[in-house]
């Protein structure tokens, strides 16, 4: 179901115009596609943000542009890295029944077998109707043992959705998890290869000092123990 958004065409361009638009809690956007000239718009900030949030990566919106309805898919969304607000959106125009190629995220359910590591692709490229794009593709990994591999051809796709990627693409790979000791050994080996030398921590220095002091104490006791028989022998003379 497409979210309906009232859009306004804009005639001002450039960074200054974009800043003024954002100050008014609106978002500059462009619609491309179908061989038409790009349509430059402004959209209401909060309503657009919520529509994109609900629609996910392939949000379908129905824009009302001066009384004309236009279906669009979100193509590229620019977000301010600090304030986390929408700065600009690129849309692609679509029609009902039209097939589009999109990336749909992979969603795993269940837990693999103990002591395993699951490596999964973030998404897979498929073709689907613009108005029936799946939000995600679910993959069940419950109890999957080390060595389990799931290919793109083994995914359960919704009706009307077909693969675009190579069917032999590895989507899920379950491997044996490394122990903490193995990870530390590999890290130490990698650091040694590139010549990384770590300064000892305060705890390591203190521990080394304690061990040295204990060894000195044991050595002193040993020397005193060896001297005692000599003194006893002298007394007997």
C-alpha positions in Angstrom: 0.0 0.0 0.0 1.5 3.3 -1.1 1.7 6.2 1.4 0.1 9.3 0.0 2.1 12.5 0.2 1.2 16.0 -1.0 4.1 17.4 -3.0 4.9 20.9 -4.4 6.9 21.7 -7.4 9.9 23.9 -6.8 11.6 26.4 -9.0 14.4 27.5 -6.7 17.7 25.5 -6.8 21.1 25.5 -5.2 22.4 25.1 -1.6 20.7 28.3 -0.4 17.3 27.3 -1.7 17.7 23.8 -0.2 18.5 25.3 3.2 15.5 27.5 3.1 13.3 24.5 2.2 14.6 22.6 5.2 14.1 25.5 7.6 10.4 25.3 6.6 10.4 21.6 7.7 10.2 20.4 4.1 12.5 18.2 2.1 13.9 18.8 -1.4 13.4 15.8 -3.8 13.6 14.8 -7.4 11.6 12.3 -9.4 13.3 10.5 -12.3 12.2 7.9 -14.8 10.1 6.9 -17.8 12.1 9.1 -20.1 10.6 12.3 -18.6 12.5 15.3 -17.4 13.3 15.3 -13.7 10.6 16.7 -11.5 11.9 18.9 -8.7 9.7 18.8 -5.6 9.4 19.7 -1.9 7.8 17.3 0.5 6.5 17.7 4.1 9.3 16.7 6.5 7.5 14.6 9.1 5.0 12.9 6.8 7.8 11.9 4.4 10.0 10.6 7.2 7.3 8.4 8.6 6.4 7.1 5.1 10.0 6.1 4.4 10.2 4.5 7.9 7.1 2.4 7.3 8.1 1.5 3.7 11.6 0.4 4.4 14.4 0.5 1.9 12.0 0.3 -1.1 9.3 2.6 0.1 6.4 3.1 -2.3 4.9 6.6 -2.2 1.9 8.1 -4.0 2.8 11.7 -4.6 0.1 14.3 -5.3 1.8 16.8 -7.6 -0.5 19.7 -8.3 -3.5 17.3 -8.4 -1.7 14.7 -10.5 -0.9 11.3 -8.8 2.5 9.8 -9.4 3.7 6.5 -7.9 7.4 6.6 -6.9 10.0 4.3 -5.3 12.7 5.7 -3.0 16.0 5.4 -4.8 18.5 7.4 -2.7 17.9 9.1 0.6 20.5 11.6 2.0 20.5 11.9 5.8 22.5 14.5 7.8 25.1 12.3 9.7 24.9 14.4 12.9 21.3 15.6 13.2 19.9 12.5 11.5 17.3 14.5 9.5 16.4 14.0 5.8 18.3 16.3 3.5 17.3 15.1 0.0 15.5 12.2 -1.7 15.8 10.8 -5.2 12.7 8.9 -6.4 12.1 6.8 -9.5 8.7 7.0 -11.2 6.8 3.7 -11.5 3.4 2.4 -12.8 1.1 -0.1 -11.3 1.9 -3.6 -12.7 5.4 -2.5 -13.7 8.2 -4.8 -12.9 11.2 -3.2 -11.1 14.6 -4.5 -10.0 15.3 -3.9 -6.3 17.5 -5.1 -3.4 15.4 -6.8 -0.7 17.0 -7.5 2.7 17.6 -10.9 4.1 15.9 -11.6 7.5 17.1 -14.7 9.4 14.8 -16.4 12.0 15.8 -18.9 14.6 19.2 -19.8 16.1 21.8 -21.9 14.5 23.5 -24.8 16.4 25.7 -23.9 19.4 29.3 -22.8 18.8 28.5 -21.7 15.2 28.9 -18.4 13.3 26.3 -17.3 10.8 27.4 -15.1 7.9 24.5 -13.7 5.9 24.2 -11.4 2.9 22.4 -8.1 3.8 20.2 -8.3 0.7 19.4 -10.1 -2.5 18.5 -8.6 -5.9 15.1 -9.5 -7.2 12.5 -8.4 -9.7 8.9 -7.7 -8.5 5.9 -5.6 -9.3 6.4 -2.1 -8.0 3.3 -2.3 -5.9 4.2 -5.8 -4.5 7.8 -5.5 -3.4 8.5 -7.8 -0.4 9.8 -5.9 2.7 12.2 -8.8 3.4 13.0 -12.4 2.5 12.8 -14.7 5.5 15.4 -17.5 5.9 15.0 -20.1 8.7 18.3 -21.1 10.3 17.0 -22.8 13.4 19.4 -25.6 14.4 21.6 -25.1 11.3 24.9 -27.0 11.8 28.4 -25.8 10.9 28.9 -26.4 7.2 25.3 -25.4 6.3 25.1 -23.2 3.2 22.0 -21.6 1.7 22.1 -20.4 -1.9 19.9 -17.8 -3.6 18.1 -20.5 -5.5 17.0 -22.0 -2.2 15.2 -18.9 -1.0 11.5 -19.0 -0.6 10.3 -16.0 -2.7 6.8 -14.5 -2.6 4.6 -15.1 -5.6 5.4 -12.7 -8.5 9.0 -12.2 -7.2 11.9 -13.7 -9.2 15.7 -13.8 -8.7 18.0 -11.4 -10.6 21.2 -12.5 -9.0 23.0 -15.7 -9.9 21.1 -18.6 -8.4 24.4 -20.1 -7.0 25.1 -16.9 -5.0 25.9 -17.9 -1.4 23.4 -16.1 0.9 23.8 -17.9 4.2 27.0 -19.6 5.4 27.2 -21.3 8.8 30.7 -22.1 10.1 32.3 -23.3 13.3 32.9 -20.5 15.7 36.4 -19.9 16.8 37.3 -20.1 20.5 38.6 -17.0 22.3 42.1 -18.6 22.4 42.1 -19.1 18.6 41.0 -15.5 18.0 43.7 -14.2 20.2 46.4 -16.4 18.6 45.3 -15.2 15.1 45.3 -11.6 16.2 48.8 -11.9 17.7 50.1 -13.6 14.6 48.6 -10.9 12.3 50.1 -8.1 14.5 53.5 -9.8 14.5 53.4 -10.0 10.7 52.9 -6.2 10.4 55.3 -5.4 13.2 52.9 -4.2 15.8 54.3 -4.2 19.3 52.1 -3.4 22.3 53.4 -1.6 25.4 52.6 -3.7 28.5 49.6 -2.5 30.5 49.9 -1.2 34.1 48.3 -4.5 35.3 50.9 -6.5 33.3 53.8 -4.4 34.7 52.5 -4.8 38.3 52.1 -8.6 37.8 55.6 -8.9 36.5 57.0 -6.9 39.4 55.1 -9.2 41.9 56.5 -12.3 40.2 60.0 -10.9 40.3 59.7 -10.0 44.0 58.4 -13.5 44.7 61.3 -15.1 42.9 63.8 -12.9 44.8 62.1 -13.9 48.1 62.4 -17.6 47.2 66.0 -17.2 46.2 66.9 -15.5 49.5 65.3 -18.2 51.5 67.3 -20.9 49.6 70.6 -19.1 50.3 69.9 -19.0 54.1 68.8 -22.6 54.1 72.2 -23.6 52.5 74.2 -21.6 55.1 72.7 -23.2 58.2 74.4 -26.7 57.9 77.8 -25.0 57.6 77.3 -23.1 60.9 76.1 -26.4 62.5 79.3 -28.1 61.4 81.5 -25.4 62.9 79.8 -25.8 66.3 80.5 -29.5 66.3 84.3 -28.8 65.8 
